[in-house]
Amino acid sequence: MREGDWGRRAVLLTGASQGIGRALALALAARNARVALVARTKAKLEEVATECRAIGGDVEVVVADVTEPAQCERGVEQTLERFSRIDALINNAGISVVARFAALRDLALAERAMRVNYFGALYCTRAALPHLVESRGRIVAVASLTGKAGVPLRSVYAASKHAMVGFFDSLRIELRASGVSVTVAYPDFVQTEVRERVFGPGGERLAVQPPPGARFMTADECARRILAAAWARKRDVVLSARGRLGRWLQLLAPALVDRIAERAMTRVTYGPVTAGPDEDRPDR
């Protein structure tokens, strides 16, 4: 079966209401997959579901908070009730935090990042794993380049993504004989509305202003590359040439990579943003 057709496979997708998650939902719908859309806000999920159905997608809306194990289990049960099986789990839900560690005013923000980015993926994977083993399915973890290297102002976020990467790299080995593949995706900067909604040192919402001339991958292209890697059962995929170069430089000249990261982050500015209720967590 070709990459462009997921052959009615049932996919459980977290963080599906916006950003990369929305792009993944639409890409899966276009590829003939059946998709359970998971997030906390029903209204936003319904909007994505309507878009998916408009292109012929078969979707189920699952309102759940991935930081609650019981809700993850109910989400899996709802997916099974609708589709009778789970062929892939895409762990995409997450939050983004920008703050120097010394400036962090409330350590609860660090705990929250870990609960969403790491434990959320762990809980969903635990709930879905028996069914993925049964289908010899696919697990995808949408991480970040900060899961590979330290980045100033992203210490809390990077820690949660390092935990996520360590878990899934280890799980891949544990599942080697089961037929279940584990793919870790490492996005770089992605152009989504989520980029403008990150958490600052006191938990406030911040708007991101990228440096002039900065290049961002579109969410659609990001989704396409993630799904291609998942379909091929690749162990990981670094989604930008800059990221792939940095991966090698980190081995050859790690101090240089540190300086590049520090210089790059000084060119990114953050300002206050008027935000509504905390309905959906930013996912990158």
N, C-alpha and C positions, 0 to 999 in steps of 0.2 A: 504494500500500500504506500502511495506516495506521501511525501511530507505535508502537502497541502490539504489532505483529507484525513481527519482524525477518526473517520469511520464509526461515528456514533459512540465513541468512547465517552465515558462519564468522568468529568473532571470537577474536582472540588477546588474552588479558587477563593482564597481569602484576600481581604483588602480590595474587594471588587468594585467599590462604589466610585472610585475616582483614580486619576493618575495612571500609573502603569497597570494597575488592576483593571481599570475600565478598558484600557487598550487590549489587555490580554483577553478579557471577556469577549470583546468584539472580534478579535482575531480567531478565537476558538469557535465562536458561533459561525464565522465565515468558513471555517474548516470542518464543519459538519460534526462538531463535538456537542455533547449534552453537558451543560454547565450548571453547577450549583454555585450561585453567587453569594459570598459571605461577607458581611460587614455589620456594623452596629446600627446604621440608620436605614430604616425601611424605605423612606421616601427616595433617597438617593439610589438605593438598590433597584427600586422599581423603575427609575429613569433609565438605568443601564439595561435592565431587563427588557424594557420597551424597545430600546435601540437594537438589542440582540434579536428580538423577535421580528423586528422590521426587516432583517436580512435573513430570516428563516431559521434563527437559532431556537433551540429547545432548552429553556433555562428554568431554574428553580431559585426562588429568592429565599435565602436563609439568614435571618436576623440573629446574629450571635456575636459575643465578645470573646475574642480568642484568648484573653487572659483568664477566662473561667473554664476549667476543665469540663465541668458538666455541660456547659453550653457547646463546647467543641464536640462532645459526644452526641448531643442532641442534633447538632448540625450534620454529623456523619449519618445518624439514623434517618434524618429527613432526606438526605441525599439517596440513601438506600431505598427508602420508601418510594421515591420518585423514579429512580433509574435502575434499581435492583443490584447495582454494582458500583465500584469506584475503580477507575483505571488510572487515574492520576490525581495527585494532590499538589497544588501550587501554593506554597507558603509565601505570600506577598505582603500580608498586613505588617505594618510597622509605624514607628514614629521617628521624627528627626529632631535632634537637639543640637543647638549651636551655643557653646559657652566654654570659656576657659574654666578648667576645673576649679581653680582658686576663686573664681567669681561665682560659682554655683551657690545660690542662696538657699536651696532646699534640696537635700540629697534624695528626697522622695522622687524627684525628677529622674535621677539615675536609676532608681528602682523601677520606675514606670517604664523607662526605655528597655530595661532588661526583661520585664514582664511581657511587654508587647513583642519586641523584636526576637527575643530568644525563647522565653517560655511559651509564648503564643504559638510559635512554630512547633515546639516540642509537644504541646498538648494536642494540637491538631494531628500531628504525625502519629502520636500514640493511639489516638482514637481511630484513625483510618488504617493503620498498618496491617491488621489482620486481613482486611479486605483487599489491600494492595498486594499482599502476598498471594492471596487467592487468585487475583487477576494477573499476577506477574507484571505489576504496573510500574508507574513512574512517580518519583518524588522530585519536586523542584523547590529549591530554596532561593528566593530572590534576596541576595545579600547586598553588598556594596563594595566598592574599591577600598573603603575604610576597614573592611573586614580582612584586608591583606596587609595594610600598612597603617601606621599611626598618622593622624592628621590633626594639626593644631585646631583648636576650637571645637573639635569633634570627639574629644576623649571619651565622653560618656556614650555617645552614639557608636563610636568605633569599638568600644568594649563589648557592647551588645551584639554587634555584627561579628566580632571575633568569636564570641561564644557560639553564635549561630553556625558559623563556618566550621568550628571545631566539632560541634555536634554532628553535623551532616557528613563531614569527611570521615568521622569515626563510624557513623551509621552505615555509610556506603560499604565499608569493609565487613561489618557485621551481616549485611544483607547480601553479600556477594553470591552465595549459593542459592538464594531465594528466587532469583529472577527479577527482583525489584531494583531498578536503577535509581541513582541519586545524582541529580545535576544541580550544581551551585552556580548561580548567575551573579556576575559582578557588574552592575550598571555603573556608568560614569555619570556626568551631569545629564539629566533628562528633562526635556521641556514639558512640564506639566503644571497644572494649577497648584499642585502640592508644593512645588519649589518655593512658592510664595507664602507658605504656612508652616513655619518651623517653630520650635519652642526655644526661648531664650533662657538665661540663667535663673530667672525667677518663675519660669513657667509661662511667661507672656508669649503671645504670638508675635513672630517677626516676619517681615517681608524681606526676601532675598533680592539684592541687586547685584547681578553678575558683573564682572569687569567688562569694559568695552571690547567688542570683538570676540567674546567668549563663544565657543561652539557648543551647542546642546544637541543631543540626539533626540529625535521625536519619540514620543511614547509609542507610536505605532511601530516604528523601526525597532525600538527596544523589545516590544512584545514579539515581533516577528523573529528576532534573533534568539530570544529565550525559548520560544516554541520549537524552533529548528533544532536547537541543542537538546531540548528535552526529547524530541522525536528520535533523534539519533542516539539517545542515551549517553550523551557525553558526560564526563565526570564534572566538568566545569566549563564556563564560557566567560571570558573577559570581553565586555561589549564595546570597547573603544581601542583604537590604535594607541592612544596615549596611555591607557591602562596596561596594555600588553608591553609597551616599551618600559613603563615603570616597573613592571614585574621583573624584567631582566636587570634593570639598573639597580633594583633593590638587592639583588644577589651580588652584583659587581661593585657597586658604589653606594652602600646604604646611607652614608652621611650626605652624599649629594642629593639623594631622594628626599631626605629630611629638609634640606635647605630649599629644594624646589617646592615642597609642600608648604613650607612656611611662607615663602614668597607669594605663592599662588593665593593662599588664604587671606593675605593682607590686602589683596586687590578686590576681594568680595566684601560688600557692605551689607549691613542688616539694619532695618529700621522697624518702628512699630507699625502694626497693621490693625485695622478695625476688624475684629472677628466676631462672628456670631457665637452661639453656644457651642461647646466642645462636642459636636455630634460625631464627627469622623476624625480619626487620628491621621495626620499626614503620613504618607506611606513611603517616603524616601528621604 
